[in-house]
Amino acid sequence: MSAVGSIAVGLVLLWLLATIAYQDAVLRGALGRLGALKIFPSWSFFAPSPATRDSHIVVRDLLGDGMISAWSPVSFFPTRTPLHVIWHPAKRPRKILRDAAKSIKLTRRNSVSKGVVQCSLPYLMILHYCIAQHSRAANAVARQFAIVETSGREGRRIWISFISEFHRL
């Protein structure tokens, strides 16, 4: 192995050890300045504050005659099977949509203009998903999506977190 290769391997091993150390709260403080560079991931296998709401995306269409269709869910995911404990590729799109929805809520909360949210990548990702992945009536001319959150199984509570504008199809 060349000297450059040995240095590269040494740096990767050093980064791996520092990443492992960064997971401990006490050692995280010692690595504080390096942690500010955001080069160490923070792994949380058990969330300190678990999610208490489920996010859902729903859409409705503006039809050519001016009528508006009913809201319908977009995020259909297959029923989980025992194999999904080992291999569950459908989990990634769900996670991406959930993170995008969370980002839209944060962007809306922190921005002064509605246009900032509509130009954000998470908004455009969800809009594209809603247009590309969900069937529509032949006379639909525009589509609107909403992010809805639910909590609980019995006595389910519902929150409308975000409603988009209508977008031409």
C-alpha positions in Angstrom: 0.0 0.0 0.0 1.3 3.4 -0.9 1.9 6.2 1.7 -1.1 8.1 0.4 -3.3 5.0 0.7 -2.1 4.4 4.3 -2.8 8.0 5.2 -6.3 7.7 3.7 -7.1 4.5 5.6 -5.7 6.1 8.8 -8.0 9.1 8.4 -11.1 7.0 7.8 -10.3 4.8 10.8 -9.8 8.0 12.9 -13.1 9.4 11.7 -14.9 6.1 12.4 -13.5 6.0 16.0 -14.4 9.7 16.5 -18.0 9.0 15.2 -18.4 6.1 17.6 -17.1 8.4 20.5 -19.5 11.2 19.4 -22.5 8.9 20.2 -21.7 9.2 24.0 -23.0 12.5 25.5 -19.8 13.0 27.6 -17.5 12.5 24.7 -19.7 14.6 22.4 -18.8 17.6 24.6 -15.1 16.8 24.2 -15.6 16.7 20.4 -17.7 19.9 20.5 -15.7 22.0 18.1 -15.4 19.2 15.6 -19.1 18.4 16.0 -19.9 21.9 14.9 -18.5 21.0 11.5 -21.3 18.4 11.2 -18.9 15.7 10.1 -20.1 13.2 12.8 -23.5 11.6 12.5 -25.6 11.3 15.6 -27.3 7.9 15.7 -30.4 7.5 17.8 -31.5 3.9 17.9 -34.1 4.7 20.5 -35.6 8.1 20.1 -35.6 10.2 23.3 -38.9 11.8 22.2 -40.8 9.3 20.0 -43.1 10.5 17.3 -46.7 10.8 18.5 -48.3 11.7 15.2 -48.5 10.0 11.8 -48.3 12.1 8.7 -50.5 11.5 5.7 -50.6 13.2 2.3 -54.0 13.7 0.6 -54.8 15.2 -2.7 -57.8 16.6 -4.5 -58.4 17.8 -8.1 -60.0 20.8 -9.6 -62.1 19.5 -12.5 -62.7 21.2 -15.8 -66.3 22.1 -14.9 -65.1 24.0 -11.8 -66.0 21.2 -9.3 -63.5 20.0 -6.7 -63.0 16.3 -6.0 -63.0 14.8 -2.5 -59.7 14.4 -0.7 -58.1 11.1 -1.3 -54.9 9.6 0.3 -51.8 9.4 -1.8 -49.3 7.5 0.4 -50.4 3.9 -0.2 -47.8 1.5 1.0 -47.9 -2.3 0.9 -48.9 -4.2 4.0 -45.8 -5.3 5.9 -44.7 -8.9 5.9 -42.2 -10.8 8.1 -39.6 -10.3 5.4 -39.7 -6.5 5.9 -37.8 -7.0 9.2 -34.8 -7.8 7.0 -35.6 -6.1 3.7 -38.1 -3.2 3.4 -37.3 -1.0 0.4 -40.7 0.7 0.6 -39.7 2.3 3.9 -37.3 4.7 2.1 -40.0 6.6 0.1 -42.2 6.8 3.2 -39.3 8.3 5.2 -38.5 10.7 2.4 -42.1 11.9 2.3 -42.4 12.1 6.1 -39.1 14.2 6.3 -40.3 16.4 3.4 -43.6 17.1 5.2 -41.8 17.9 8.4 -39.4 20.2 6.5 -42.4 22.0 4.9 -43.9 22.7 8.3 -40.6 24.0 9.7 -40.0 26.2 6.6 -43.5 27.6 6.8 -43.1 28.4 10.5 -39.7 30.1 9.9 -40.4 32.1 6.7 -42.3 35.3 6.3 -43.4 34.6 2.7 -45.6 31.8 1.4 -43.5 31.7 -1.8 -40.5 30.5 0.2 -42.3 27.3 1.0 -43.6 26.8 -2.5 -40.0 27.1 -3.9 -38.5 24.7 -1.4 -37.2 21.3 -2.5 -39.5 19.4 0.0 -42.6 21.1 -1.4 -41.6 20.4 -5.0 -40.8 16.7 -4.1 -44.2 16.2 -2.5 -45.9 18.0 -5.4 -44.1 15.8 -8.0 -45.0 12.7 -6.0 -48.7 13.7 -5.8 -48.9 14.4 -9.5 -46.9 11.4 -10.7 -48.0 8.7 -8.3 -51.7 9.3 -8.0 -54.3 8.7 -10.7 -56.6 11.5 -11.6 -59.9 12.0 -13.5 -59.7 12.7 -17.2 -61.1 16.2 -16.8 -58.8 17.2 -13.9 -57.1 20.5 -14.6 -55.2 21.2 -11.3 -54.2 19.4 -8.2 -53.8 20.4 -4.6 -52.2 18.4 -1.7 -52.4 18.6 2.0 -50.4 17.2 4.9 -52.6 15.7 7.5 -51.4 14.4 10.9 -53.3 11.9 13.0 -52.7 10.8 16.6 -54.1 7.8 18.5 -56.0 4.7 17.4 -59.1 5.1 19.5 -60.5 8.6 19.6 -58.2 9.5 16.7 -57.3 13.2 16.5 -56.7 14.9 13.1 -54.6 18.0 12.3 -54.3 19.7 9.0 -50.7 20.8 9.0 -50.4 22.3 5.5 -52.6 22.9 2.4 -50.9 23.7 -0.9 -52.3 25.9 -3.7 -53.8 24.3 -6.8 -51.2 23.5 -9.4 -52.1 23.1 -13.1 -51.6 19.6 -14.5 
